[in-house]
C-alpha cells in the first residue's frame, strides 16, 4: 500500500507530524509558504521555544532530541 500525506506548514507541529508519518512508512510532502535561505541566517526566526517535559520525552521517542540542538 502506498500511503501518502501532505502537511501544510513547516512549524513545530507540521515538522513533528511529518516525522511521525515518515516513521510510520508514509510518503510525506511538507509544504511551507516561506522558503528558507540558509545563506541569509538573519532571515530565520530565532525566537526561543519552551517545551514541557512530556513534549521533550515525546520528541525523544521519535528520535529527535531537542536538548541536543
C-alpha positions as CSV (number, residue, x, y, z in Angstrom):
1,X,0.0,0.0,0.0
2,X,1.4,3.4,-1.0
3,X,0.3,5.8,1.8
4,X,0.9,9.5,1.2
5,X,0.2,12.6,3.2
6,X,0.7,16.3,2.5
7,X,1.4,18.5,5.5
8,X,0.8,22.3,5.2
9,X,3.1,24.3,7.4
10,X,6.7,23.7,8.5
11,X,6.4,24.9,12.0
12,X,6.8,22.7,15.1
13,X,3.5,20.8,14.7
14,X,4.0,20.3,10.9
15,X,7.5,19.1,11.4
16,X,6.5,16.6,14.1
17,X,3.6,15.4,12.1
18,X,6.0,14.8,9.1
19,X,8.4,12.9,11.3
20,X,5.6,10.7,12.7
21,X,4.1,9.9,9.3
22,X,7.6,9.2,7.9
23,X,8.4,6.8,10.7
24,X,5.2,5.0,10.0
25,X,6.3,4.4,6.5
26,X,4.2,7.1,4.7
27,X,5.5,9.2,1.9
28,X,5.4,12.8,3.2
29,X,5.3,16.1,1.4
30,X,5.8,19.1,3.6
31,X,4.7,22.4,2.2
32,X,6.0,25.6,3.7
33,X,4.9,29.0,2.5
34,X,8.2,30.8,3.1
35,X,11.4,29.4,1.6
36,X,14.4,29.0,4.0
37,X,17.5,30.7,2.7
38,X,20.4,29.2,4.7
39,X,22.7,31.9,3.2
40,X,20.8,34.6,5.0
41,X,20.7,33.5,8.6
42,X,19.3,36.9,9.6
43,X,16.0,36.0,7.9
44,X,15.4,33.0,10.1
45,X,13.1,33.4,13.1
46,X,15.3,32.9,16.1
47,X,12.6,33.0,18.9
48,X,13.0,30.6,21.7
49,X,10.5,27.8,22.3
50,X,9.6,26.4,25.8
51,X,8.8,22.7,25.8
52,X,7.2,20.8,28.7
53,X,9.0,17.7,29.9
54,X,6.3,15.5,28.3
55,X,6.9,17.2,25.0
56,X,10.6,16.6,25.3
57,X,10.0,12.9,26.0
58,X,7.6,12.6,23.1
59,X,10.1,14.1,20.7
60,X,12.9,11.9,22.0
61,X,10.7,8.8,21.5
62,X,10.5,9.9,17.8
63,X,14.3,10.0,17.6
64,X,14.7,13.8,17.9
65,X,16.4,15.2,21.0
66,X,15.5,18.9,21.4
67,X,18.1,19.1,24.2
68,X,20.9,18.4,21.7
69,X,20.0,21.3,19.4
